[in-house]
Amino acid sequence: MIEIRDCLGRLACCGDPATGYISSLYKGHRTTAYLAIGEIFTVERDVTRTDVIRISSAEFEIHSCKIAA
């Protein structure tokens, strides 16, 4: 499992690119998913939006930015 951080350096989720497993834990609420290649998992928290895209069985592509309040 690798740590996936948002544009502010905060932990958004953890994931395993080999299996596509993604896990996000925030304030006691856990969300999990298995991504197929090409699928997107989005984490919106406070003022950031982080998109995790599984591009292959070896890596994720991460896009993170601040969003308007």
C-alpha positions as CSV (number, residue, x, y, z in Angstrom):
1,M,0.0,0.0,0.0
2,I,1.2,3.5,-0.9
3,E,0.2,6.7,0.7
4,I,-1.6,9.1,-1.6
5,R,-1.5,12.7,-0.5
6,D,-3.5,15.8,-1.6
7,C,-2.0,19.1,-2.9
8,L,-1.6,20.3,0.7
9,G,0.4,17.2,1.8
10,R,-2.4,15.6,3.8
11,L,-3.1,11.9,3.5
12,A,-6.1,11.4,1.1
13,C,-6.1,7.6,0.9
14,C,-3.8,4.5,0.5
15,G,-3.8,2.3,-2.5
16,D,-2.2,-0.8,-4.0
17,P,-1.7,-0.3,-7.8
18,A,-1.2,-4.1,-8.4
19,T,-4.7,-5.0,-7.2
20,G,-6.4,-1.6,-7.6
21,Y,-7.4,-1.6,-3.9
22,I,-8.0,1.9,-2.5
23,S,-8.9,2.7,1.1
24,S,-9.8,6.1,2.6
25,L,-10.3,6.7,6.4
26,Y,-11.6,10.0,7.6
27,K,-13.2,10.8,10.9
28,G,-13.9,7.1,11.6
29,H,-15.6,6.5,8.2
30,R,-13.8,4.1,5.9
31,T,-14.4,3.9,2.2
32,T,-12.8,1.1,0.0
33,A,-12.9,0.3,-3.6
34,Y,-11.2,-1.9,-6.2
35,L,-10.3,0.1,-9.4
36,A,-10.0,-1.4,-12.8
37,I,-7.4,0.2,-15.1
38,G,-8.7,3.5,-16.2
39,E,-11.2,4.0,-13.3
40,I,-11.1,7.1,-11.1
41,F,-11.5,7.4,-7.3
42,T,-12.2,10.9,-6.0
43,V,-11.6,12.2,-2.5
44,E,-13.1,15.6,-1.6
45,R,-12.0,16.9,1.8
46,D,-12.3,20.4,3.2
47,V,-10.8,22.6,0.4
48,T,-9.2,19.9,-1.8
49,R,-10.2,17.5,-4.5
50,T,-8.0,14.5,-5.2
51,D,-8.5,12.2,-8.2
52,V,-6.7,8.8,-8.2
53,I,-6.6,7.1,-11.6
54,R,-5.3,3.6,-11.9
55,I,-3.3,3.8,-15.1
56,S,-1.6,0.4,-15.0
57,S,-1.0,-2.5,-12.6
58,A,2.2,-0.7,-11.5
59,E,1.0,2.9,-10.8
60,F,-1.7,5.4,-10.0
61,E,-1.9,8.9,-11.5
62,I,-2.8,11.6,-9.0
63,H,-4.5,14.9,-9.7
64,S,-5.1,17.2,-6.7
65,C,-6.2,20.8,-6.5
66,K,-7.9,23.3,-4.2
67,I,-11.6,23.9,-4.8
68,A,-13.6,27.0,-4.3
69,A,-15.3,27.2,-0.9
